[in-house]
Amino acid sequence: MSKIGIFFGGKDNGSTAKVARKIQELLGDEASIHNVASAAKTDVEKYDFLVLGTAAWGIGEMHSDWERFIDTMVEADLAEKKIGLFGLGDQKIYPESFVDGMGTIFCRLPHKENVIGYTSTRGYHFYYSTAEKDGKFVGLAIDDDTQKEFTDERVKNWVKQIREEAGI
């Protein structure tokens, strides 16, 4: 059984799914990927480490599939699970709500102390984000619209970071 469950919201061929697959590739055989549109509470419960990802939907909300799944997920026993978050957004068009979907997932988690993989806000240009806490993002922020050239390096560095922080 895989130790790591990657859960994303969005189309299977969309940008969030592509980032989820990059993360899965770097984590290797230990990781399995799930679209939250078809995931269940039992899927969440079988992993020790969760990676949760969403695009910013509309003007910054988490993806609508997450809206339907988040309550199911937080009913699972998350107390002992490490959790990494990633979010996609467009800081140029939505600088007032950049990666807010990731911030919303963070806010809904019952055990925020289990979240690892905070990243620097340096190199991003936005006004406000609910995903920013104490000067850092609560996870990996990706702007595949205006900073696509940084995506692969950011994903690679973040996966290395969460491996170290989770001890995997």
N, C-alpha and C positions, 0 to 999 in steps of 0.2 A: 504494500500500500504506500502511496505517496505521502510524504510528510507535509507537503505544501499545497494548499489550494488557492488558485488564482481565480478570483471572481470579478467579472467585468460587466458593465451594463452598456448595451448598444448593439449595433448590427455586427454580425460575425465577420463582415468585411470592412468594418469601419476603422477609424483611427485608434479608438480605444482598444479594440480587439488586436490591432497590429502591435500596439505597445505591450499588451498582455502577452502576446506570443513572443515578443523579444525578451520579456522578463522570463517567461517559461524556458526559452532556449538557454538563457544564461544560468538558470537554476538547475537545468538538466532533468534527469529522470525522477528526481524527488518531487517535481511539480506537475500538477494536473490543472487544467484550465476549465472554467465553467462560465457560461453566459448566465447571468442572474435571471434572465427571462424564463429559463427552464430549470433553475436550481431549486433545491429543497433544503430544509433545515438539516436533514440527515447528511447532505453533502457538506455543509459547513462543519458539522460535528466530527467528521472523521479525520480532520486535519489538526496538526499541532500548530501550524503557522498559516495565517491567512494573508493574502495580498488582495486588496480590494481596490478596484479602479472604476472611475467614471469620467465621462465627458461633462463639461458644463453645458447644460441643456437650456435653451431659451436664453435668458439673460443671466445665467449662472447657476440654476438649480441642478441637482444631481439628475442623471438620466431617468426618464420615466420608468424604465424597468427596475431601477433601484427604488423608486417610490413604492412600487408594488412589493418588492422583496425585503426591504430594510426591516420591517416589523417582524417578518419571519426569521430573518437572520439574528436579530438581537434577542429572540426567544431562545436561541441555542445557548448552551453553556460556553461562554467566551472567557471565563475567569482565568483560565490557565493558558490561553492562546496568545502568542505573539501576533501582532497585526501590523502590516505595512500598507500604506495608502498611496495611490497615485491618481492624479487628476489631469485632465486635458482641458485647455481653454485657449482663448484668444485674447492676449493682453492688450492688443492694439484696438480692437473693436469694443472689447468689454473690460476696460481697465478698472472699472469700479466693482467688478464681480469676478475677477480672474480666478479660475479653478475653485469657485465657490461650491461646486458639487462635491469636491473632496472634503471641504470644510463641513458640509452638511452631514456627510457620512461620519466624520469624526465626532461631530456634536451628538449624533444619535447613538454612538457606541457607549455601552454601560461601563466599560473598563478602559478608560482613556490612558491609564498608566501602562497598558500593554502595547500601546502604539510605539513603534520604532521607525527609524528611517526619516527623521526630520531633516530637511535640507535648507540650505541658504536661499535667501531671496535675492542675493546679488546676481546681477546679470538679467534681471527681469525688470520690466517697466510697466507698473500698474499703480493704481491709486489705493485700492482696497481689496482685500480678499478675506473671506471667513476662514480660509485655510491657513492663514498666518496667525501664529501664536508666538508671542515673545520674540518677534523678529525672524522667525523661521517658518517655512511651510511645514505642515503636519505630515508631509510625505513628499513624493516626487511630483513636481509641477512640470507639465509638458505643454509647450505651445508649438504644435505642429503646423500652425498657420503662418506665424511670423518668425519662428526660430527653429525651423525644421532641421537646420544644419547642426543643432546641438542635441537633438533627440537621442541618437545612438550613444553618444558619450555620456549624457546624463543618465540614461538607463543603465549603462554598464557600471558607472560609478555608484549608482544607488543600489544595484543588486549586490555589489561588493560590500557596501556599507551594511545592508540589512543582513547579509550572511554573517558578518562579524557580530553585529548587535544581537542576532538571534542564536548565534553559536551553531550555525549549520554549515 
